[in-house]
């Protein structure tokens, strides 16, 4: 879970101009996290 958070922070910093797309990505990532708790 912390690894995902670190990746999100890095991604957010690299793509601050695409907040709408980032929000969609966050939804997908949280869904993936629920489906694959191993991550």
PyMOL Python script that loads the backbone (N, CA, C, O; Angstrom):
from pymol import cmd

cmd.read_pdbstr("""\
ATOM      1  N   UNK A   1       0.849  -1.197   0.000  1.00  0.00           N
ATOM      2  CA  UNK A   1       0.000   0.000   0.000  1.00  0.00           C
ATOM      3  C   UNK A   1       0.889   1.253   0.000  1.00  0.00           C
ATOM      4  O   UNK A   1       0.583   2.235  -0.677  1.00  0.00           O
ATOM      5  N   UNK A   2       1.972   1.213   0.751  1.00  0.00           N
ATOM      6  CA  UNK A   2       2.868   2.376   0.790  1.00  0.00           C
ATOM      7  C   UNK A   2       3.595   2.537  -0.544  1.00  0.00           C
ATOM      8  O   UNK A   2       3.857   3.655  -0.987  1.00  0.00           O
ATOM      9  N   UNK A   3       3.917   1.408  -1.176  1.00  0.00           N
ATOM     10  CA  UNK A   3       4.591   1.482  -2.480  1.00  0.00           C
ATOM     11  C   UNK A   3       3.695   2.181  -3.493  1.00  0.00           C
ATOM     12  O   UNK A   3       4.160   2.991  -4.295  1.00  0.00           O
ATOM     13  N   UNK A   4       2.407   1.862  -3.449  1.00  0.00           N
ATOM     14  CA  UNK A   4       1.459   2.501  -4.365  1.00  0.00           C
ATOM     15  C   UNK A   4       1.385   3.992  -4.078  1.00  0.00           C
ATOM     16  O   UNK A   4       1.342   4.808  -4.999  1.00  0.00           O
ATOM     17  N   UNK A   5       1.369   4.343  -2.799  1.00  0.00           N
ATOM     18  CA  UNK A   5       1.289   5.762  -2.423  1.00  0.00           C
ATOM     19  C   UNK A   5       2.505   6.522  -2.946  1.00  0.00           C
ATOM     20  O   UNK A   5       2.374   7.633  -3.459  1.00  0.00           O
ATOM     21  N   UNK A   6       3.674   5.927  -2.817  1.00  0.00           N
ATOM     22  CA  UNK A   6       4.898   6.584  -3.300  1.00  0.00           C
ATOM     23  C   UNK A   6       4.822   6.775  -4.803  1.00  0.00           C
ATOM     24  O   UNK A   6       5.192   7.831  -5.315  1.00  0.00           O
ATOM     25  N   UNK A   7       4.342   5.756  -5.516  1.00  0.00           N
ATOM     26  CA  UNK A   7       4.215   5.868  -6.971  1.00  0.00           C
ATOM     27  C   UNK A   7       3.218   6.963  -7.333  1.00  0.00           C
ATOM     28  O   UNK A   7       3.427   7.704  -8.293  1.00  0.00           O
ATOM     29  N   UNK A   8       2.138   7.064  -6.570  1.00  0.00           N
ATOM     30  CA  UNK A   8       1.135   8.100  -6.832  1.00  0.00           C
ATOM     31  C   UNK A   8       1.728   9.487  -6.645  1.00  0.00           C
ATOM     32  O   UNK A   8       1.514  10.376  -7.469  1.00  0.00           O
ATOM     33  N   UNK A   9       2.474   9.672  -5.560  1.00  0.00           N
ATOM     34  CA  UNK A   9       3.075  10.987  -5.304  1.00  0.00           C
ATOM     35  C   UNK A   9       4.025  11.359  -6.436  1.00  0.00           C
ATOM     36  O   UNK A   9       4.015  12.492  -6.918  1.00  0.00           O
ATOM     37  N   UNK A  10       4.837  10.407  -6.851  1.00  0.00           N
ATOM     38  CA  UNK A  10       5.780  10.664  -7.940  1.00  0.00           C
ATOM     39  C   UNK A  10       5.029  11.010  -9.218  1.00  0.00           C
ATOM     40  O   UNK A  10       5.399  11.941  -9.934  1.00  0.00           O
ATOM     41  N   UNK A  11       3.973  10.255  -9.498  1.00  0.00           N
ATOM     42  CA  UNK A  11       3.190  10.493 -10.711  1.00  0.00           C
ATOM     43  C   UNK A  11       2.518  11.856 -10.667  1.00  0.00           C
ATOM     44  O   UNK A  11       2.480  12.577 -11.664  1.00  0.00           O
ATOM     45  N   UNK A  12       1.983  12.203  -9.489  1.00  0.00           N
ATOM     46  CA  UNK A  12       1.317  13.502  -9.352  1.00  0.00           C
ATOM     47  C   UNK A  12       2.296  14.641  -9.616  1.00  0.00           C
ATOM     48  O   UNK A  12       1.944  15.635 -10.251  1.00  0.00           O
ATOM     49  N   UNK A  13       3.501  14.495  -9.135  1.00  0.00           N
ATOM     50  CA  UNK A  13       4.505  15.553  -9.334  1.00  0.00           C
ATOM     51  C   UNK A  13       4.903  15.661 -10.799  1.00  0.00           C
ATOM     52  O   UNK A  13       5.222  16.747 -11.282  1.00  0.00           O
ATOM     53  N   UNK A  14       4.883  14.533 -11.506  1.00  0.00           N
ATOM     54  CA  UNK A  14       5.289  14.547 -12.915  1.00  0.00           C
ATOM     55  C   UNK A  14       4.164  15.023 -13.826  1.00  0.00           C
ATOM     56  O   UNK A  14       4.406  15.489 -14.939  1.00  0.00           O
ATOM     57  N   UNK A  15       2.931  14.900 -13.341  1.00  0.00           N
ATOM     58  CA  UNK A  15       1.787  15.236 -14.198  1.00  0.00           C
ATOM     59  C   UNK A  15       0.802  16.159 -13.478  1.00  0.00           C
ATOM     60  O   UNK A  15      -0.392  15.868 -13.406  1.00  0.00           O
ATOM     61  N   UNK A  16       1.299  17.249 -12.959  1.00  0.00           N
ATOM     62  CA  UNK A  16       0.428  18.167 -12.218  1.00  0.00           C
ATOM     63  C   UNK A  16      -0.568  18.865 -13.135  1.00  0.00           C
ATOM     64  O   UNK A  16      -1.555  19.431 -12.664  1.00  0.00           O
ATOM     65  N   UNK A  17      -0.312  18.830 -14.452  1.00  0.00           N
ATOM     66  CA  UNK A  17      -1.182  19.528 -15.393  1.00  0.00           C
ATOM     67  C   UNK A  17      -2.336  18.658 -15.868  1.00  0.00           C
ATOM     68  O   UNK A  17      -3.141  19.087 -16.695  1.00  0.00           O
ATOM     69  N   UNK A  18      -2.419  17.419 -15.342  1.00  0.00           N
ATOM     70  CA  UNK A  18      -3.478  16.509 -15.795  1.00  0.00           C
ATOM     71  C   UNK A  18      -4.268  15.997 -14.597  1.00  0.00           C
ATOM     72  O   UNK A  18      -4.405  14.790 -14.403  1.00  0.00           O
ATOM     73  N   UNK A  19      -4.784  16.921 -13.799  1.00  0.00           N
ATOM     74  CA  UNK A  19      -5.469  16.520 -12.556  1.00  0.00           C
ATOM     75  C   UNK A  19      -6.713  15.685 -12.832  1.00  0.00           C
ATOM     76  O   UNK A  19      -6.994  14.740 -12.096  1.00  0.00           O
ATOM     77  N   UNK A  20      -7.458  16.015 -13.874  1.00  0.00           N
ATOM     78  CA  UNK A  20      -8.663  15.242 -14.198  1.00  0.00           C
ATOM     79  C   UNK A  20      -8.325  13.796 -14.488  1.00  0.00           C
ATOM     80  O   UNK A  20      -8.983  12.878 -13.998  1.00  0.00           O
ATOM     81  N   UNK A  21      -7.278  13.601 -15.301  1.00  0.00           N
ATOM     82  CA  UNK A  21      -6.879  12.239 -15.641  1.00  0.00           C
ATOM     83  C   UNK A  21      -6.332  11.521 -14.421  1.00  0.00           C
ATOM     84  O   UNK A  21      -6.521  10.315 -14.259  1.00  0.00           O
ATOM     85  N   UNK A  22      -5.650  12.275 -13.562  1.00  0.00           N
ATOM     86  CA  UNK A  22      -5.085  11.678 -12.343  1.00  0.00           C
ATOM     87  C   UNK A  22      -6.204  11.178 -11.433  1.00  0.00           C
ATOM     88  O   UNK A  22      -6.091  10.108 -10.834  1.00  0.00           O
ATOM     89  N   UNK A  23      -7.282  11.951 -11.330  1.00  0.00           N
ATOM     90  CA  UNK A  23      -8.399  11.516 -10.483  1.00  0.00           C
ATOM     91  C   UNK A  23      -8.964  10.202 -10.995  1.00  0.00           C
ATOM     92  O   UNK A  23      -9.280   9.305 -10.213  1.00  0.00           O
ATOM     93  N   UNK A  24      -9.093  10.090 -12.324  1.00  0.00           N
ATOM     94  CA  UNK A  24      -9.591   8.836 -12.894  1.00  0.00           C
ATOM     95  C   UNK A  24      -8.621   7.703 -12.582  1.00  0.00           C
ATOM     96  O   UNK A  24      -9.030   6.587 -12.261  1.00  0.00           O
ATOM     97  N   UNK A  25      -7.310   8.013 -12.683  1.00  0.00           N
ATOM     98  CA  UNK A  25      -6.297   6.995 -12.406  1.00  0.00           C
ATOM     99  C   UNK A  25      -6.367   6.539 -10.950  1.00  0.00           C
ATOM    100  O   UNK A  25      -6.230   5.351 -10.656  1.00  0.00           O
ATOM    101  N   UNK A  26      -6.582   7.494 -10.039  1.00  0.00           N
ATOM    102  CA  UNK A  26      -6.680   7.147  -8.616  1.00  0.00           C
ATOM    103  C   UNK A  26      -7.820   6.167  -8.378  1.00  0.00           C
ATOM    104  O   UNK A  26      -7.677   5.204  -7.625  1.00  0.00           O
ATOM    105  N   UNK A  27      -8.959   6.420  -9.030  1.00  0.00           N
ATOM    106  CA  UNK A  27     -10.105   5.517  -8.872  1.00  0.00           C
ATOM    107  C   UNK A  27      -9.731   4.122  -9.336  1.00  0.00           C
ATOM    108  O   UNK A  27     -10.050   3.137  -8.671  1.00  0.00           O
ATOM    109  N   UNK A  28      -9.052   4.034 -10.481  1.00  0.00           N
ATOM    110  CA  UNK A  28      -8.660   2.729 -11.007  1.00  0.00           C
ATOM    111  C   UNK A  28      -7.669   2.047 -10.073  1.00  0.00           C
ATOM    112  O   UNK A  28      -7.773   0.846  -9.823  1.00  0.00           O
ATOM    113  N   UNK A  29      -6.709   2.810  -9.557  1.00  0.00           N
ATOM    114  CA  UNK A  29      -5.699   2.218  -8.681  1.00  0.00           C
ATOM    115  C   UNK A  29      -6.315   1.708  -7.387  1.00  0.00           C
ATOM    116  O   UNK A  29      -5.956   0.633  -6.904  1.00  0.00           O
ATOM    117  N   UNK A  30      -7.245   2.480  -6.824  1.00  0.00           N
ATOM    118  CA  UNK A  30      -7.880   2.026  -5.580  1.00  0.00           C
ATOM    119  C   UNK A  30      -8.722   0.780  -5.843  1.00  0.00           C
ATOM    120  O   UNK A  30      -8.811  -0.106  -4.993  1.00  0.00           O
ATOM    121  N   UNK A  31      -9.342   0.715  -7.031  1.00  0.00           N
ATOM    122  CA  UNK A  31     -10.117  -0.474  -7.389  1.00  0.00           C
ATOM    123  C   UNK A  31      -9.192  -1.674  -7.515  1.00  0.00           C
ATOM    124  O   UNK A  31      -9.504  -2.765  -7.037  1.00  0.00           O
ATOM    125  N   UNK A  32      -8.048  -1.462  -8.165  1.00  0.00           N
ATOM    126  CA  UNK A  32      -7.065  -2.547  -8.319  1.00  0.00           C
ATOM    127  C   UNK A  32      -6.567  -2.990  -6.953  1.00  0.00           C
ATOM    128  O   UNK A  32      -6.371  -4.180  -6.707  1.00  0.00           O
ATOM    129  N   UNK A  33      -6.362  -2.010  -6.056  1.00  0.00           N
ATOM    130  CA  UNK A  33      -5.860  -2.345  -4.718  1.00  0.00           C
ATOM    131  C   UNK A  33      -6.859  -3.240  -3.982  1.00  0.00           C
ATOM    132  O   UNK A  33      -6.466  -4.143  -3.243  1.00  0.00           O
ATOM    133  N   UNK A  34      -8.160  -2.979  -4.191  1.00  0.00           N
ATOM    134  CA  UNK A  34      -9.178  -3.803  -3.525  1.00  0.00           C
ATOM    135  C   UNK A  34      -9.224  -5.194  -4.143  1.00  0.00           C
ATOM    136  O   UNK A  34      -9.453  -6.181  -3.444  1.00  0.00           O
ATOM    137  N   UNK A  35      -9.007  -5.270  -5.458  1.00  0.00           N
ATOM    138  CA  UNK A  35      -9.062  -6.568  -6.141  1.00  0.00           C
ATOM    139  C   UNK A  35      -7.794  -7.370  -5.869  1.00  0.00           C
ATOM    140  O   UNK A  35      -7.848  -8.585  -5.681  1.00  0.00           O
ATOM    141  N   UNK A  36      -6.639  -6.674  -5.847  1.00  0.00           N
ATOM    142  CA  UNK A  36      -5.363  -7.363  -5.623  1.00  0.00           C
ATOM    143  C   UNK A  36      -4.681  -6.810  -4.379  1.00  0.00           C
ATOM    144  O   UNK A  36      -3.756  -6.006  -4.493  1.00  0.00           O
ATOM    145  N   UNK A  37      -5.121  -7.226  -3.192  1.00  0.00           N
ATOM    146  CA  UNK A  37      -4.547  -6.722  -1.926  1.00  0.00           C
ATOM    147  C   UNK A  37      -3.077  -7.095  -1.770  1.00  0.00           C
ATOM    148  O   UNK A  37      -2.402  -6.582  -0.877  1.00  0.00           O
ATOM    149  N   UNK A  38      -2.577  -7.979  -2.625  1.00  0.00           N
ATOM    150  CA  UNK A  38      -1.167  -8.374  -2.529  1.00  0.00           C
ATOM    151  C   UNK A  38      -0.273  -7.177  -2.814  1.00  0.00           C
ATOM    152  O   UNK A  38       0.813  -7.059  -2.245  1.00  0.00           O
ATOM    153  N   UNK A  39      -0.734  -6.272  -3.710  1.00  0.00           N
ATOM    154  CA  UNK A  39       0.073  -5.100  -4.039  1.00  0.00           C
ATOM    155  C   UNK A  39       0.254  -4.231  -2.806  1.00  0.00           C
ATOM    156  O   UNK A  39       0.908  -3.191  -2.874  1.00  0.00           O
TER     157      UNK A  39
END
""", "prot")
cmd.dss("prot")
cmd.show_as("cartoon", "prot")
cmd.util.cbc("prot")
cmd.orient("prot")
